[in-house]
Amino acid sequence: MSLLIAAIIVYGFHFTVDKNLFHPVTPRPLLLYFHAAVFSFWVVFFILQSSLVRTGNVRVHRLMGWFGLALGIAIILLGVSTALTMARFDIVQLHSTNARWRMIVPLFDMVCFTPIFFLAIYWRKKPQLHRRLIFIATCGLTAAAWGRFPETILPHYMLYAGVDLLILLGVARDLIVDRRIHTVYQYVFPIFVIGQSIVVYTRWHELRYWLRVADFLLR
């Protein structure tokens, strides 16, 4: 699953990374590059940690976990600050008319990631809880990649269907191997779907309440 997530992220971002990051017509804020670097490190770290457990190096996995704590906190701080910074950039520099609508997606992703990540840290000594929570948190971070898929493959308003598909693969694994769905999925997945539905409906129907929220955050 860690390799599949990495493949999806690489595929999704390869459509926009050149024009938005490497060779932009209008230079992007430096913060965006830090955000991209930390996000990439998280994906590599997720693969590494999964590999360590797979090969029985649990002690090293736990030691590396403290680096993961710092990395996760950095993702949260950079995720929120980058969403706000890029919205201001798009409005001022690119004269975008829908930047405030777009920012709801990355901010919601951080709202999802934050409690799941800290619960995973809290239950780090309970592997059955910890590994599923980290998996779900990482799946949530793929929304930006799914949103960059071509419309012919995945319409942009269905970006969360990709996130949910990854989580459902975890559910399927539990059904096949354990013959039951773990409690983590039973509680977290429905909450995710409800939140995603609200965000998608707000974003693509341009509900006016979000403009008041966005303007408050962008002050």
C-alpha positions in Angstrom: 0.0 0.0 0.0 2.8 2.4 0.7 4.2 1.8 -2.8 0.8 2.2 -4.3 0.3 5.5 -2.5 3.7 6.7 -3.7 2.8 5.7 -7.3 -0.5 7.6 -7.2 1.3 10.7 -5.8 4.0 10.7 -8.5 1.4 10.1 -11.3 -0.9 12.8 -10.0 1.7 15.5 -9.4 3.6 14.9 -12.6 0.9 16.7 -14.5 1.5 20.0 -12.7 4.9 19.9 -10.9 6.8 21.4 -13.8 4.7 24.4 -14.5 3.8 25.1 -10.9 7.1 24.2 -9.1 10.1 23.8 -11.4 9.4 26.2 -14.2 6.6 28.5 -13.2 5.9 31.6 -15.3 5.3 33.5 -12.0 7.7 32.5 -9.2 6.0 30.7 -6.4 6.4 31.5 -2.7 9.4 29.7 -1.1 7.0 28.1 1.4 5.5 26.0 -1.3 8.9 24.3 -1.9 9.3 23.5 1.8 5.8 22.1 1.8 6.6 19.9 -1.2 9.8 18.7 0.3 8.3 17.8 3.7 5.4 16.1 2.0 7.8 14.0 -0.2 9.8 13.1 2.9 6.6 11.8 4.5 5.9 9.4 1.7 9.5 8.1 1.7 9.3 7.8 5.5 6.0 5.9 5.3 7.6 3.4 2.9 10.7 3.1 5.1 8.6 2.5 8.3 6.4 -0.1 6.6 9.5 -1.9 5.3 11.1 -1.9 8.7 8.1 -3.6 10.2 7.8 -6.0 7.3 11.4 -7.1 7.8 11.1 -7.4 11.6 13.1 -4.3 12.5 10.6 -3.1 15.0 13.1 -1.5 17.4 14.5 0.7 14.6 10.9 1.4 13.5 10.1 2.8 16.9 13.3 4.8 17.1 12.6 6.4 13.8 9.0 7.1 14.9 10.2 10.2 16.8 11.5 11.6 13.6 8.0 10.8 12.2 6.4 12.8 15.0 8.4 15.9 14.0 7.7 15.3 10.3 4.0 14.9 11.0 3.9 18.2 13.0 5.7 19.9 10.1 3.2 18.6 7.6 0.3 20.1 9.7 2.0 23.5 10.1 3.2 23.7 6.5 -0.1 22.3 5.2 -2.2 25.0 6.8 0.3 27.9 6.2 0.8 26.8 2.5 -2.9 26.6 1.8 -3.4 30.2 3.1 -0.2 31.5 1.5 -1.1 30.0 -1.9 -4.6 31.3 -1.8 -3.3 34.9 -1.2 -0.7 34.3 -4.0 -3.4 33.1 -6.4 -5.6 36.1 -5.6 -3.0 38.8 -5.7 -0.5 37.5 -8.3 -2.6 35.3 -10.5 -5.9 37.3 -10.1 -7.7 34.0 -9.5 -11.4 34.3 -8.9 -11.8 30.8 -7.2 -8.7 30.7 -5.0 -10.9 31.0 -1.9 -13.0 28.1 -3.0 -10.0 25.9 -3.7 -8.4 26.4 -0.3 -11.2 24.4 1.4 -9.7 21.2 0.1 -6.2 21.4 1.6 -7.5 22.9 4.8 -9.9 20.0 5.2 -7.1 17.5 4.5 -5.2 19.0 7.5 -8.4 18.8 9.6 -8.5 15.1 8.8 -4.8 14.4 9.1 -4.2 16.1 12.5 -6.4 14.1 14.9 -5.7 10.8 13.1 -2.0 11.4 13.3 -2.0 12.3 16.9 -4.2 9.4 17.8 -1.7 7.2 16.0 1.1 8.6 18.1 -1.0 8.2 21.3 -1.6 4.5 20.5 1.9 3.9 19.1 2.3 0.9 21.5 -0.9 -0.7 20.1 0.1 -1.8 16.6 -3.4 -2.8 15.4 -4.5 0.8 16.0 -1.3 2.6 15.2 -0.7 1.1 11.8 -4.3 1.6 10.6 -4.4 5.2 11.8 -1.1 6.1 10.1 -2.3 4.4 6.9 -5.6 6.4 6.9 -3.8 9.6 7.7 -1.4 9.0 4.7 -4.3 8.1 2.4 -5.9 11.5 3.3 -2.8 13.3 2.1 -3.3 11.9 -1.4 -6.3 14.1 -2.1 -4.1 16.7 -3.8 -2.6 14.0 -6.1 -6.1 12.6 -7.0 -7.3 16.2 -7.7 -4.6 16.4 -10.4 -5.6 13.3 -12.3 -7.0 14.0 -15.8 -10.8 14.6 -15.9 -11.2 11.7 -18.2 -9.8 9.4 -15.5 -11.2 11.0 -12.4 -13.4 14.2 -12.4 -12.0 16.8 -10.0 -15.1 16.8 -7.9 -14.6 13.1 -7.3 -11.0 13.5 -5.9 -12.1 12.0 -2.5 -13.3 8.9 -4.2 -9.6 8.1 -4.8 -8.8 8.7 -1.2 -11.7 6.5 -0.1 -10.7 3.7 -2.5 -7.3 3.5 -0.9 -8.9 3.3 2.6 -11.3 0.6 1.3 -8.4 -1.5 0.2 -7.3 -1.5 3.8 -10.9 -2.5 4.8 -10.8 -5.3 2.2 -7.5 -6.5 3.6 -9.1 -6.8 7.1 -12.1 -8.7 5.6 -9.8 -11.2 3.8 -7.2 -11.7 6.5 -9.0 -11.1 9.8 -12.6 -11.8 8.6 -13.8 -8.6 10.2 -13.5 -4.8 9.8 -11.3 -3.2 12.4 -12.9 -0.7 14.7 -10.7 2.1 13.4 -12.2 1.9 10.0 -15.7 1.6 11.4 -15.4 4.9 13.3 -13.0 6.9 11.1 -14.2 6.1 7.5 -17.8 7.3 7.9 -16.6 10.5 9.5 -14.2 11.0 6.6 -17.0 10.4 4.0 -19.4 12.9 5.8 -16.7 15.6 5.9 -15.6 14.9 2.3 -19.2 15.2 1.1 -19.6 18.6 2.9 -16.4 19.9 1.4 -17.2 18.7 -2.1 -20.7 20.1 -2.0 -19.4 23.4 -0.6 -16.6 23.7 -3.1 -18.4 22.8 -6.3 -21.7 24.5 -5.5 -19.9 27.5 -4.1 -21.9 27.9 -1.0 -21.6 31.5 0.3 -20.8 30.6 3.9 -17.3 29.5 2.9 -16.4 32.9 1.5 -16.9 34.4 5.0 -14.8 31.7 6.5 -12.1 32.1 3.8 -12.0 35.9 4.2 -11.6 35.5 7.9 -8.7 33.1 7.5 -7.0 35.2 4.9 -6.9 38.4 7.0 
